Amino acid sequence: MDDEKRNPEEPSVDRPGEPVVLDPGENSSGRWYDGVTRYQWLILIIACAGWVFDVYEGQIFNITRSDMLLEVLDGDEAAAKAWGDNFLAIFLAGGTIGGLLFGSLADRWGRRPIMIATILMYSVFSGLTYFANDIYVIGVLRFLVALGIGGEWAVAASLVAEVFPKKARAQAAGIFHASSILGTWLAALSGILVGSHWRYAYLLGVLPALLIVWVRASVKEPERWQAIRNSEVGQKSGSFRDLLLNPKWNGLAFRGMLLAAVGLGTFWSVTVAGQDLVRALLLSLGSDPEAAGAKSKFAYGIVQAAGGGAGLLAFGPLCARFGRKPTFIAYHILALLIVPVVCFLPQTYTQMLFILPVFGFLTLGMHSGYAIYFPELFPTHIRATGASFCFNGGRLLAVPVLFFSGWLKGREDISLQHAVWWLSSLFLVGIVVMLTLPETKQRDLVEN
């Protein structure tokens, strides 16, 4: 890359034919953020902002869908419930397709233009939902929003991994993914403010488009990507053929996808069930349904979410200290242990409020590991492609878990508590998968 095009704040990386200069390891002395430049902090802030609004665009539908669908379907509650489930499937499919498509394009064309394209896509189509009056139009718009959301995560995760030095990579990537909690809270706050006027919540979704100006002015292509793009390896950038048919990478890709499927499947079937567990407990104690509903939303959306956010933030420092594999395995084991505790131990609402943050910490915290670990498994020319395949492929693989979870929880001969406990056995699969994957602590990013 020409000297005048190189950002002075961007970290220097290896170039083909030049001596290898490794940056400080994760266990080197000093604080992890010592030496992190203004440009690197800027990249982290931009990546977090994009991910926060990613999550906002996804969660705002969960919060407003009842008002939206009842209005568009003229008050037909049965149709609203059916379409709500259909839109969840549409959103998962769109996120998977968008992640795979834009992850590949980011390896071919660069991180900056694809980040701009994905932010523009989910912002514009979210804003257009304000004008939608037809159920099929809403379905198409949700699919297009999901395309952008799925793609942005892979680009941002790869960008953070490539820009930050090895000493700070795990912590920075953990902070990036943990910022998702802010998106959840932002969506919840917006839903409260707009009340039944759901259209305004989607109009607010246009605001992330302002990020594009910031991205265009501030983000430079990582030197790692520039070096690969100008080499012979660059001809295979974003190649699914190289990812899925090359035995050096395909095993990592499929096992990474299975690891993500465990986390995403248990999120929808176990972690989210925290709200239902609280409501069931309150109803068993004689609380009226309206009060039980309000208290369970607070317990899940505020108390449990706070614990989940702490777990996401803690994952980075823990895996920097102990390694990726031990931290992933520990989280899975402890999640397996906390689920029966939250299902069967609390006898009062107050007791539940004390346990839920721990439940959120252990069942949600491992998700930060995907942003840290997946980009470290693959070389620069397929890094975004591989990370996206793992995360978004796992999203699609989790769909059967959702169907099974719905069937199991709907059975009259099985209590909700036992259903959630049995579903938590999926964490065992995550432990087994992680045992077969490599440790990437103290390893520089793969180049070929």
HUCORHU-V800467 format. One line per field, one symbol per residue. phi: phi as a letter, one per 20 degrees, with the letter a starting at -180 (. if undefined). A space follows every 10 residues. Layout:
phi = ???
//
This chain:
phi = .fffeeffef ffcfdgndge ceegffeffn ffefnfefff ffffffffff fgfgfgffff fgedffffff ffelnfffff ffffffffff ffffffffff fffffffedo ffffffffff fffffffffg efccffffgf ffffffgfff ffffffffff feeefggdff fffffgfffg ffffffffff fffemeefff ffffffgggf ffffffeded fgfgfffffe dffgfdgmef fffedeffdf ffffffffff ffffffffed fffgffffff ffffenffgf ffffffffff fdffffffff ffffffgfff edoffgfgff ffffffefff fffdefdcff ffffegffgf geedgfffff ffefffecfg fcffffffff ffffffffgg fffffffffe ffecfgffff fffffgffff fffffeefed fmdfgfdb
//
